[in-house]
Amino acid sequence: MINIITGSSRGVGKALANHFLEKGEKVVGISRQNEIEHPNFTFVKCDFTEKQQLYDLDLSVFADPENYPVRLFNNAGIIGEIKRSHELTLTHYTDVAMVNIVATQFLCSYTLQTFGFDNVDTIVNISSGAGERPVPSWAAYCASKAAVNLFSETLKAEIEELGKSTKIYSIAPGVVDTNMQVAIRNSSPKDFSGQQNFIDLKENDELRTPEEVAILLDEFLREDHTDLGVIHRI
Ligand SMILES: NC(=O)c1ccc[n+]([C@@H]2O[C@H](COP(=O)([O-])OP(=O)(O)OC[C@H]3O[C@@H](n4cnc5c(N)ncnc54)[C@H](OP(=O)(O)O)[C@@H]3O)[C@@H](O)[C@H]2O)c1
C-alpha cells in the first residue's frame, strides 16, 4: 500500500502521513515544504499555484507492484484572503482555484493514468462543509469545495461506466485545529462576519486535532461506503 498525500507539510496532511507511516505503510507527500523524515516517506516538492510544476510532476517511479494498491489523498487546500468577493484580486482567485480545484482534478487523472484503475484502490478528495453552503467572505473557497464535490461525483460516475472499482470519496473533515483556522481567527471582523464563531470554537475547545481526523479517516476507509454516495462528513 502506498499513500499519496498532498499538503503533507502540516495540518491534516502531515497527521495523515504520520498516521500511515506509524502503521508501516509507504507515503509520498507532495507540498512546497516538508518536515517529515522517515525511511518509508518520499517528499515530492510541488507548488500547485505554478502550472509548470504540475506539468513536471513525475510519480512514475512509484509505479511498481510492490507499492500497490495506491491511495490518493487530495488534501492540500487554501482559503486565500478572507474578504468579500468584490475586494479580491485575480491572484487570490487563481491561487485558490489552482490548489483546491485544478491540482485535485489533475492528480485524480494523473494517478489513474500512471498506476491504472486496477491499482488505485481509493481516492479521497478533502472537501469542506463550506462546499455545500455559502459562507460570506469565503466565496472562492466555498466554490472550490463545491467543485471538488461535483468533480468527485462525476469521476465516480465515469468509473462506474467503465466497470472499474476505484472508490472515490469527497470528505469534509469538520473544523480542525490547523493553520487554516489560525488564518480564519486572525481575519478582520470587518471583513468576516463569522470570525467570532471560530474564535468561540477554539476557546471552547471544540476543534478536532489533525491527529483525530487522521484516525477518523483511516477508520472510514476500512469499510466500503460507496453505496452511500461520494460526499461524506466524518
Ligand atoms: N482546518 C479546517 O478546519 C478544515 C475544515 C474543512 C476542510 N478543511 C480542508 O482540509 C484540508 C487540509 O487543510 P488544513 O487545515 O490541514 O490546512 P493547513 O494546515 O493550512 O495545510 C495546508 C496544506 O496545503 C499545502 N499547500 C498550500 N498551498 C499549496 C501550494 N501552493 N502547493 C502545494 N501545496 C500547498 C500546504 O503545504 P505547503 O505550504 O508546504 O505547500 C499544507 O501542507 C484542506 O483541503 C482544507 O480545505 C480544513
The ligand as a Gaussian input file, in Angstrom:
#p B3LYP/6-31G(d) Opt

LIG

0 1
 N       -8.859000      23.172000       9.108000
 C      -10.174000      23.073000       8.950000
 O      -10.970000      23.463000       9.837000
 C      -10.748000      22.497000       7.685000
 C      -12.138000      22.362000       7.594000
 C      -12.684000      21.806000       6.442000
 C      -11.850000      21.404000       5.423000
 N      -10.505000      21.552000       5.524000
 C       -9.663000      21.114000       4.413000
 O       -8.669000      20.242000       4.906000
 C       -7.525000      20.280000       4.046000
 C       -6.272000      20.462000       4.887000
 O       -6.328000      21.741000       5.480000
 P       -5.514000      22.115000       6.810000
 O       -6.499000      22.684000       7.743000
 O       -4.652000      20.984000       7.229000
 O       -4.637000      23.321000       6.220000
 P       -3.142000      23.800000       6.521000
 O       -2.691000      23.406000       7.859000
 O       -3.135000      25.229000       6.133000
 O       -2.302000      22.933000       5.462000
 C       -2.476000      23.127000       4.095000
 C       -1.548000      22.215000       3.325000
 O       -1.733000      22.526000       1.924000
 C       -0.463000      22.715000       1.332000
 N       -0.478000      23.756000       0.309000
 C       -0.901000      25.034000       0.439000
 N       -0.620000      25.737000      -0.666000
 C       -0.004000      24.869000      -1.517000
 C        0.548000      25.014000      -2.806000
 N        0.567000      26.202000      -3.443000
 N        1.094000      23.940000      -3.413000
 C        1.124000      22.731000      -2.769000
 N        0.618000      22.542000      -1.533000
 C        0.079000      23.605000      -0.914000
 C        0.435000      23.188000       2.467000
 O        1.784000      22.830000       2.177000
 P        2.953000      23.889000       1.789000
 O        2.602000      25.205000       2.407000
 O        4.181000      23.234000       2.310000
 O        2.925000      23.905000       0.305000
 C       -0.085000      22.422000       3.669000
 O        0.578000      21.193000       3.809000
 C       -7.787000      21.421000       3.067000
 O       -8.239000      20.911000       1.834000
 C       -8.889000      22.218000       3.731000
 O       -9.666000      22.931000       2.799000
 C       -9.934000      22.078000       6.638000

